[in-house]
Amino acid sequence: MIMLFGIGWNLLGDGVNDALDPTSVTRGSRPWKLSRKKVPSVEVKPIPTTSFVPKRIGPDPVLILARTAVNQREMDSALHAYRHLIQRRRELTCVIGDLALLAKEFPLEIRYWQTLGDALAQNGDAGDAARAYAYAKRGSH
């Protein structure tokens, strides 16, 4: 039995050592064999943990909190969350859309217009921000 195994390997052209050592030097051109070529070493530097910022998937949790507070009619909490997002320039397009809906639903509520003006100003839309502030000023009289 062992002799048949050895003959089979010799018929294929592989020696027993070649079969047992996959890194051995090959005879001929057989692409499935590995050669003993020196691979140049590459210095791998570790990535500093402070530079890694995982990407958030989905909407900002503070935006979800703000929208939940609006749905529960907790407007002070909602405005606080929206201001937090505005100061950090996060999700400004969503914040502007939400605040515009609130300002239209409650046109006499000055806080919504002022916060909408803040969001528009942070987003770089000075003209619309000025109109929102003017509307808030008119509503306060």
HELIX and SHEET records of a PDB file:
HELIX    1   1 ILE A    2  LEU A   12  1                                  11    
HELIX    2   2 VAL A   16  LEU A   20  1                                   5    
HELIX    3   3 THR A   49  SER A   51  5                                   3    
HELIX    4   4 PRO A   61  ASN A   71  1                                  11    
HELIX    5   5 MET A   75  GLN A   87  1                                  13    
HELIX    6   6 LEU A   92  GLU A  105  1                                  14    
HELIX    7   7 ILE A  110  GLN A  122  1                                  13    
HELIX    8   8 ALA A  126  GLY A  139  1                                  14    
END                                                                             
